[in-house]
Amino acid sequence: MVKIDGRDHRDEGRRRPRGRRLLVAWFRYTCNGGIGRFANVARILRGFGHELVFTSLTDELAPDWPDFPGPVQPFASVREQDWDAVMVPGAGAADAQLALLARLREPRFGVRVQHVLNDPSRLDRFLAANASLQPHVVIFNNSHWRTADYRRLAGEAFHVLPGAVDPELFHPAPLKTFPARPPVLRLGGYAAKNPEPLLDALGELPPDCELHLYGALPGAARSQAAELAAGGRLQLHGPLFGPALADFYRDLDLVVTSETRAGWCNTAAEAMACGLPCMVSRAGTVDFARDGVNALVLPEVTGKAIAAAVGRLRDEPDLAHVLATNAVRTMRRFGWTAYCQQLLRCVEPPARKSYYHLPELGLHGKWDPRVRAGGLEPLLERCRNAAVLDLGAAEGIVGYAFGRRGARTLHGFASPSSSSGERAWPEPPSAPPIWPTGRASRATTRTCCWTPTTSSSSSASTTIYRPPAAPRACAAPWGGPGSGSPSAPRSS
């Protein structure tokens, strides 16, 4: 902005970057972690100049979630507008409702994005949503899924983007440490998902242990819970959100999660961020819980297993302190701002269509790259310091395999007009930052050559692939193992 004669003049020749217009389309916005995820995303993205709007395909416009970020708009109103992307936050609905997702296929809704917010045990529901939506992009919120699962889903790009926590809300209580022998040991957990093992654990634990649960208790567990509550060993706190939930965690000594199926376990993530020693099931914690490092991973979700883990931490308070300290450090990497920046990358139109899934090369297809290199093992064993010519380079999977095995020079050729849409030696995705920006530019097909340099240490020899120092007839790709090249947004 320039001031002339006391007046403000903006540079009209410069195009002002605009924020993304994103739509979340669902049916009823109930109180669950999947909806809460997008409530957090809306607050972050709006603060950076983007727009995120919620709509109901069934016009259920009253959200159950407290402090919901904005009104839920009728579908008829958003259908008259143009959007950069539309996101579907789950698949937990009846088949008749999931069939309504087909209404989002209109071009004006932009890139169609399906979020998979559970583990493969709910594959049938996600298949139903996928068939109706026909998404361009599929985003998994956990690493329970494998490449073989991707092939059952429609989509042009597949990403793994784990969840997040709010570090400003969920943080350790000042000066709190794990008590060696407190008069009462306060265990905490989530009442809504498989609480029976938690209730059973009280029968295995000494009388100085009491259980605190938040959330709505399922009907099947209410009889057992009533007996324990009458004896003073169980306290039910009901639904908690925001600061009240953070205070609930900080008043506890230990937290246990007993879920048997989940994508991202909010209870474990939030409790670990609050600096509590946690005993967790594997469901929903695979992306952040490391057994004996920042949590105790239960070998089985039973009352006896939970009681044994509690007893171990009571006998080893130093271990509890180590777990809590490492848990805080781990969860600092999972903030909502970083999540939203990666989300913006994922919801961009796929810069290239690819068959194979190799995120470090910007390839997000649904096939395991080892399929492409199948049968080449005899040649790969003999390729060190050799020059390799790949006449069908396509996405570069074969050349990449030879490069990792120590080939001296790799030459790849592919037609820019290939009807398959594959790209040779892809460049790093030009994904947008969290600040508003223009559309990401698409990578161009190139014929490329890598010249590897080898560095040796006392324990191993590492081959590092670097672009040549000066321009050559063949443009160099954007790096390889150990090159420090940028990676795709947290996909695997």
C-alpha positions as MATLAB code, in Angstrom:
seq = 'MVKIDGRDHRDEGRRRPRGRRLLVAWFRYTCNGGIGRFANVARILRGFGHELVFTSLTDELAPDWPDFPGPVQPFASVREQDWDAVMVPGAGAADAQLALLARLREPRFGVRVQHVLNDPSRLDRFLAANASLQPHVVIFNNSHWRTADYRRLAGEAFHVLPGAVDPELFHPAPLKTFPARPPVLRLGGYAAKNPEPLLDALGELPPDCELHLYGALPGAARSQAAELAAGGRLQLHGPLFGPALADFYRDLDLVVTSETRAGWCNTAAEAMACGLPCMVSRAGTVDFARDGVNALVLPEVTGKAIAAAVGRLRDEPDLAHVLATNAVRTMRRFGWTAYCQQLLRCVEPPARKSYYHLPELGLHGKWDPRVRAGGLEPLLERCRNAAVLDLGAAEGIVGYAFGRRGARTLHGFASPSSSSGERAWPEPPSAPPIWPTGRASRATTRTCCWTPTTSSSSSASTTIYRPPAAPRACAAPWGGPGSGSPSAPRSS';
ca = [
       0.000    0.000    0.000;
       1.347    3.458   -1.029;
       0.231    6.853    0.285;
      -0.013    9.644   -2.313;
      -1.379   13.083   -1.427;
      -2.546   11.709    1.909;
      -4.657    9.000    0.274;
      -4.153    5.235    0.279;
      -3.593    3.614   -3.099;
      -3.424   -0.123   -3.467;
      -1.466   -1.812   -6.212;
      -4.334   -2.809   -8.484;
      -1.941   -4.630  -10.794;
      -1.113   -7.232   -8.160;
      -3.657   -9.988   -7.794;
      -4.606  -10.400   -4.177;
      -4.381  -14.044   -3.118;
      -7.725  -15.418   -2.091;
      -8.429  -17.974    0.575;
      -9.889  -21.374   -0.089;
     -13.653  -21.913   -0.003;
     -14.204  -25.274    1.675;
     -17.499  -26.996    2.394;
     -18.167  -29.718    4.973;
     -21.267  -31.718    4.022;
     -22.939  -34.122    6.429;
     -26.355  -34.894    7.870;
     -26.601  -34.194   11.591;
     -23.760  -32.532   13.490;
     -23.665  -34.598   16.674;
     -21.190  -34.532   19.561;
     -18.422  -36.834   18.417;
     -14.739  -36.583   17.647;
     -15.225  -36.537   13.874;
     -17.385  -33.427   13.983;
     -15.157  -31.861   16.634;
     -12.210  -32.222   14.266;
     -13.854  -29.965   11.681;
     -14.993  -27.482   14.300;
     -11.309  -27.004   15.190;
     -10.317  -26.835   11.528;
     -12.909  -24.111   10.903;
     -11.544  -21.916   13.689;
      -7.953  -22.235   12.473;
      -8.605  -21.761    8.753;
     -10.887  -18.772    9.247;
      -8.137  -17.106   11.245;
      -5.880  -17.378    8.194;
      -8.393  -15.954    5.723;
      -9.961  -19.155    4.427;
     -13.653  -19.984    4.464;
     -15.110  -23.214    5.844;
     -18.873  -23.674    5.784;
     -21.021  -26.504    7.169;
     -24.115  -27.789    5.393;
     -26.631  -30.541    6.081;
     -27.788  -32.731    3.218;
     -30.948  -33.443    5.217;
     -31.380  -29.847    6.450;
     -30.840  -30.708   10.123;
     -29.533  -27.250   10.938;
     -29.276  -27.360   14.759;
     -25.855  -28.778   15.758;
     -25.582  -30.719   19.012;
     -21.981  -29.613   19.474;
     -21.564  -26.740   21.987;
     -19.899  -23.557   20.717;
     -20.213  -24.765   17.140;
     -18.266  -22.442   14.795;
     -21.058  -20.899   12.806;
     -24.524  -21.900   11.572;
     -25.212  -25.004    9.519;
     -26.496  -23.804    6.154;
     -29.275  -25.440    4.137;
     -28.033  -27.497    1.235;
     -30.110  -25.498   -1.231;
     -28.135  -22.342   -0.416;
     -24.651  -23.839   -0.754;
     -25.685  -25.606   -3.963;
     -25.895  -22.232   -5.690;
     -22.276  -21.342   -4.878;
     -18.875  -22.414   -6.180;
     -16.426  -24.211   -3.879;
     -12.802  -25.251   -4.039;
     -13.485  -28.542   -2.242;
     -16.223  -30.386   -0.388;
     -15.337  -32.711    2.489;
     -17.374  -35.580    3.929;
     -16.461  -36.203    7.589;
     -17.323  -39.867    7.997;
     -19.559  -42.769    7.043;
     -21.641  -43.420   10.166;
     -25.057  -43.040    8.622;
     -27.791  -45.193    7.105;
     -27.445  -46.325    3.493;
     -30.311  -44.061    2.428;
     -28.480  -41.044    3.814;
     -25.106  -42.040    2.360;
     -26.785  -42.256   -1.051;
     -27.407  -38.495   -0.800;
     -23.658  -37.906   -1.065;
     -24.057  -38.364   -4.820;
     -25.536  -34.844   -4.894;
     -22.030  -33.531   -4.222;
     -20.716  -34.719   -7.589;
     -21.727  -31.484   -9.294;
     -18.653  -29.638  -10.653;
     -19.375  -26.517   -8.606;
     -18.450  -28.381   -5.415;
     -14.841  -28.680   -6.588;
     -12.556  -31.437   -5.328;
     -14.502  -34.160   -3.534;
     -12.718  -35.328   -0.386;
     -13.659  -38.355    1.706;
     -12.317  -38.450    5.267;
     -11.868  -41.950    6.697;
     -12.058  -41.419   10.456;
     -11.995  -44.980   11.745;
     -10.038  -48.196   11.312;
     -10.624  -50.951    8.714;
     -13.256  -52.624   10.896;
     -15.732  -50.092    9.400;
     -14.645  -50.720    5.820;
     -18.172  -51.607    4.693;
     -19.498  -48.189    5.722;
     -16.648  -46.319    4.070;
     -17.148  -48.343    0.887;
     -20.804  -47.279    0.831;
     -19.890  -43.606    1.276;
     -17.110  -43.911   -1.276;
     -19.386  -45.433   -3.920;
     -21.894  -42.624   -3.530;
     -19.449  -39.721   -3.331;
     -16.881  -40.950   -5.900;
     -14.178  -38.773   -4.313;
     -11.086  -37.382   -5.975;
      -9.127  -37.544   -2.695;
      -9.331  -39.941    0.248;
      -7.747  -38.915    3.570;
      -7.212  -41.489    6.341;
      -6.773  -40.181    9.875;
      -4.670  -43.148   11.005;
      -2.104  -45.670    9.830;
      -4.233  -48.740   10.531;
      -5.048  -48.819    6.805;
      -2.742  -50.458    4.257;
      -2.176  -49.921    0.552;
      -4.178  -53.077   -0.167;
      -7.206  -51.364    1.406;
      -6.852  -48.369   -0.914;
      -7.549  -50.494   -3.971;
     -11.101  -51.118   -2.813;
     -11.846  -47.387   -2.751;
     -12.410  -44.975   -5.617;
     -10.066  -41.986   -5.646;
      -7.170  -40.334   -7.462;
      -5.011  -39.582   -4.406;
      -4.737  -41.186   -0.973;
      -3.227  -39.490    2.071;
      -2.689  -40.313    5.738;
      -3.241  -37.284    7.957;
      -3.470  -38.132   11.683;
      -5.507  -35.990   14.055;
      -4.423  -33.166   16.322;
      -4.823  -31.592   19.762;
      -5.027  -27.993   20.915;
      -1.737  -27.324   22.780;
      -3.068  -24.097   24.251;
      -5.943  -25.960   25.872;
      -4.451  -29.361   26.678;
      -1.187  -28.821   28.503;
       0.349  -30.107   31.752;
      -0.631  -28.693   35.114;
       2.265  -26.673   36.557;
       4.582  -28.615   38.892;
       2.409  -31.739   38.802;
       4.216  -35.076   39.205;
       3.036  -38.645   39.442;
       2.392  -39.448   43.132;
       4.349  -42.415   44.475;
       1.725  -43.548   46.996;
      -1.272  -41.204   47.055;
      -4.153  -41.748   49.503;
      -6.386  -42.221   46.451;
      -5.207  -43.021   42.921;
      -7.520  -41.351   40.415;
      -7.910  -43.197   37.104;
      -9.729  -41.564   34.221;
     -11.298  -42.673   30.966;
     -14.018  -42.168   28.371;
     -17.414  -43.626   29.219;
     -18.911  -43.779   25.725;
     -16.592  -46.352   24.118;
     -16.220  -49.832   25.616;
     -16.166  -48.814   29.316;
     -16.714  -52.365   30.626;
     -12.988  -53.238   30.891;
     -12.453  -50.067   32.927;
     -15.268  -51.022   35.262;
     -13.928  -54.599   35.526;
     -10.465  -53.271   36.394;
     -11.778  -51.734   39.619;
     -12.495  -55.260   40.882;
      -8.825  -56.131   40.291;
      -7.402  -52.973   41.876;
      -6.964  -52.137   45.579;
      -9.648  -50.067   47.347;
      -7.576  -46.864   47.183;
      -8.158  -46.639   43.392;
     -11.168  -44.798   42.047;
     -12.388  -44.354   38.476;
     -13.568  -41.115   36.870;
     -15.355  -41.242   33.505;
     -16.588  -38.468   31.220;
     -19.064  -38.806   28.378;
     -22.371  -40.631   28.031;
     -22.395  -44.151   29.454;
     -23.872  -46.870   27.174;
     -26.995  -48.574   28.452;
     -25.310  -51.992   28.683;
     -22.816  -50.713   31.265;
     -25.201  -48.724   33.472;
     -26.098  -51.524   35.901;
     -22.456  -52.320   36.700;
     -21.634  -48.616   36.886;
     -24.474  -47.966   39.330;
     -23.111  -50.566   41.753;
     -19.601  -49.107   41.640;
     -20.894  -45.564   42.002;
     -22.932  -46.569   45.048;
     -19.743  -47.891   46.639;
     -17.952  -44.587   46.036;
     -15.327  -45.977   43.649;
     -16.797  -44.569   40.426;
     -17.672  -40.994   39.528;
     -19.479  -40.108   36.301;
     -18.847  -36.585   35.054;
     -21.094  -36.590   31.979;
     -20.199  -34.863   28.688;
     -17.273  -32.440   28.969;
     -15.834  -30.052   26.411;
     -13.113  -27.448   26.117;
     -11.602  -26.075   29.337;
     -13.808  -28.322   31.501;
     -12.386  -31.400   29.774;
      -8.812  -30.147   30.131;
      -9.374  -29.557   33.866;
     -10.826  -33.058   34.155;
      -7.613  -34.556   32.775;
      -5.345  -32.459   34.966;
      -7.168  -33.613   38.119;
      -6.326  -37.258   37.353;
      -3.265  -39.368   38.080;
      -3.594  -41.853   35.197;
      -5.698  -42.206   32.050;
      -6.775  -45.456   30.415;
      -8.331  -45.894   26.974;
     -10.227  -49.105   26.253;
     -11.451  -48.568   22.695;
     -11.372  -51.605   20.432;
     -11.839  -49.730   17.175;
     -10.952  -46.136   16.429;
      -9.117  -43.968   13.961;
      -7.692  -41.257   16.205;
      -8.233  -41.621   19.954;
      -8.896  -38.106   21.253;
      -8.895  -39.223   24.882;
      -5.376  -40.640   24.657;
      -4.034  -37.717   22.615;
      -5.498  -35.057   24.911;
      -4.454  -36.810   28.124;
      -0.908  -37.290   26.860;
      -0.767  -33.614   25.894;
      -1.767  -32.821   29.492;
       1.273  -34.731   30.755;
      -0.509  -37.764   32.200;
       0.870  -41.312   32.200;
      -1.453  -43.214   29.870;
      -2.338  -46.852   29.327;
      -3.851  -47.175   25.881;
      -5.272  -49.766   23.546;
      -3.774  -49.942   20.096;
      -7.017  -48.706   18.520;
      -6.638  -45.070   17.522;
      -3.158  -44.615   19.001;
      -0.934  -46.261   16.399;
       0.329  -42.894   15.112;
       1.553  -41.469   18.408;
       1.734  -44.042   21.248;
       4.992  -45.966   21.684;
       4.939  -48.722   24.265;
       7.312  -48.011   27.141;
       8.378  -44.692   25.597;
       5.433  -42.307   25.961;
       2.645  -44.686   27.041;
       1.935  -48.269   28.035;
       0.171  -50.072   25.194;
      -2.180  -52.695   26.599;
      -1.549  -56.202   25.237;
      -5.297  -56.834   25.470;
      -8.246  -54.698   26.468;
      -9.356  -56.473   29.650;
      -9.803  -55.542   33.273;
      -6.842  -57.703   34.291;
      -4.532  -56.122   31.716;
      -5.530  -52.632   32.847;
      -5.023  -53.543   36.531;
      -1.579  -54.991   35.754;
      -0.532  -51.799   33.939;
      -1.758  -49.625   36.808;
       0.160  -51.784   39.288;
       3.320  -51.467   37.227;
       3.191  -47.673   37.243;
       2.488  -47.590   40.983;
       5.561  -49.734   41.565;
       7.676  -47.733   39.095;
       6.910  -44.018   39.561;
      10.065  -43.106   37.632;
       8.642  -44.892   34.587;
       5.399  -42.948   34.964;
       7.383  -39.709   34.974;
       9.300  -40.700   31.822;
       6.098  -41.663   30.001;
       4.398  -38.396   30.924;
       7.386  -36.270   29.883;
       7.759  -38.011   26.541;
       4.013  -37.874   25.959;
       4.002  -34.078   26.147;
       6.926  -33.868   23.743;
       5.224  -36.207   21.304;
       1.892  -34.412   21.246;
       3.480  -31.020   20.628;
       3.957  -32.206   17.045;
       0.208  -32.660   16.568;
      -1.148  -29.108   16.687;
      -4.147  -27.892   14.718;
      -2.225  -25.259   12.771;
       0.144  -27.872   11.340;
      -2.830  -30.164   10.674;
      -4.658  -27.463    8.711;
      -1.605  -26.641    6.630;
      -1.281  -30.278    5.637;
      -5.022  -30.496    5.004;
      -4.829  -27.619    2.514;
      -2.194  -29.557    0.613;
      -4.274  -32.702    0.552;
      -7.474  -31.073   -0.728;
      -5.758  -29.488   -3.724;
      -6.643  -31.094   -7.062;
      -4.205  -33.995   -7.471;
      -1.231  -32.539   -9.338;
      -0.699  -35.865  -11.065;
      -2.590  -39.096  -11.372;
      -0.509  -42.056  -10.339;
      -0.984  -45.762  -10.007;
       1.502  -46.168   -7.171;
       1.718  -44.943   -3.587;
       5.121  -43.455   -2.836;
       4.453  -40.192   -0.959;
       8.107  -39.170   -0.713;
       8.017  -38.789   -4.506;
       4.646  -37.068   -4.521;
       2.826  -40.175   -5.740;
      -0.437  -40.918   -3.934;
      -1.982  -43.740   -5.918;
      -3.383  -46.981   -4.549;
      -0.808  -49.608   -5.617;
       2.200  -50.761   -3.637;
       5.330  -49.669   -5.596;
       6.890  -53.070   -4.963;
       4.440  -54.419   -7.537;
       6.120  -52.268  -10.201;
       9.596  -53.584   -9.343;
       8.465  -57.185   -9.105;
      10.855  -59.660  -10.770;
      13.744  -57.179  -10.906;
      15.573  -58.465   -7.834;
      18.345  -60.258   -9.805;
      19.146  -57.003  -11.595;
      18.830  -54.873   -8.456;
      21.424  -57.059   -6.737;
      23.956  -56.288   -9.497;
      23.263  -52.600  -10.145;
      25.689  -50.914   -7.725;
      27.824  -48.348   -9.620;
      26.057  -49.269  -12.853;
      24.386  -46.973  -15.373;
      20.692  -47.830  -15.731;
      18.470  -46.988  -18.683;
      14.698  -47.220  -18.080;
      12.859  -46.852  -21.385;
       9.437  -46.905  -19.721;
      10.149  -44.611  -16.798;
       6.530  -43.519  -16.296;
       6.327  -42.561  -12.612;
       9.960  -43.444  -11.988;
       9.300  -46.353   -9.640;
      11.756  -48.709  -11.347;
      14.491  -46.086  -11.522;
      13.893  -45.189   -7.896;
      14.399  -48.842   -6.905;
      17.706  -48.983   -8.782;
      18.803  -45.703   -7.238;
      18.234  -46.978   -3.750;
      20.416  -49.988   -4.568;
      23.381  -47.839   -5.587;
      23.109  -47.326   -9.341;
      25.673  -44.749  -10.505;
      23.478  -43.019  -13.102;
      19.784  -43.377  -13.876;
      18.277  -42.382  -17.225;
      14.501  -42.423  -17.616;
      12.329  -41.677  -20.641;
       8.564  -41.189  -20.764;
       6.210  -39.546  -23.210;
       4.695  -36.230  -21.997;
       1.498  -37.199  -23.802;
       1.147  -40.520  -22.012;
      -2.544  -41.388  -21.858;
      -2.111  -42.968  -18.437;
      -1.425  -39.594  -16.874;
       1.723  -40.910  -15.165;
       4.598  -38.516  -14.532;
       8.294  -39.299  -14.798;
      10.465  -38.278  -11.855;
       7.828  -36.068  -10.198;
       8.736  -32.736   -8.741;
       7.735  -31.865   -5.164;
       4.063  -30.885   -4.904;
       3.632  -27.099   -4.998;
       1.104  -27.174   -2.197;
      -0.294  -23.966   -0.760;
       0.828  -22.687    2.620;
      -1.789  -22.003    5.249;
      -1.881  -18.343    4.189;
      -4.161  -17.712    1.192;
      -2.438  -18.225   -2.118;
      -3.179  -18.988   -5.733;
      -3.715  -22.454   -7.135;
      -0.812  -24.855   -6.862;
       0.975  -25.235  -10.159;
       1.020  -28.650  -11.730;
       4.271  -30.517  -12.267;
       5.368  -31.155  -15.833;
       6.529  -34.442  -17.253;
      10.285  -34.578  -17.683;
      12.928  -36.936  -18.885;
      15.388  -37.041  -16.038;
      18.759  -38.224  -14.907;
      20.113  -38.728  -11.395;
      23.781  -38.730  -10.555;
      24.209  -40.330   -7.123;
      26.893  -39.368   -4.636;
      27.907  -41.831   -1.962;
      28.879  -41.015    1.610;
      30.310  -43.675    3.897;
      30.468  -43.967    7.663;
      32.038  -46.545    9.929;
      28.783  -48.469   10.196;
      27.137  -48.177    6.798;
      27.379  -46.752    3.296;
      24.548  -44.397    2.356;
      23.753  -43.483   -1.236;
      22.415  -39.945   -1.577;
      20.899  -38.747   -4.843;
      21.415  -35.075   -5.583;
      20.604  -32.902   -8.599;
      23.638  -31.991  -10.732;
      25.297  -28.675   -9.877;
      24.729  -27.141  -13.316;
      21.826  -27.452  -15.780;
      22.057  -30.485  -18.016;
      20.148  -31.762  -20.984;
      18.033  -33.756  -18.570;
      16.464  -31.963  -15.611;
      17.208  -33.536  -12.249;
      14.475  -34.782   -9.942;
      13.904  -33.340   -6.516;
      16.027  -35.679   -4.479;
      16.047  -39.103   -2.939;
      16.844  -40.852    0.324;
      18.839  -38.605    2.618;
      18.894  -35.679    0.191;
      16.883  -33.389    2.404;
      14.252  -33.035   -0.285;
      10.806  -31.823    0.752;
       8.302  -34.512    1.474;
       4.649  -34.798    0.669;
       2.173  -33.893    3.416;
       2.303  -36.666    6.034;
       1.137  -39.441    3.791;
       2.084  -43.089    3.828;
];
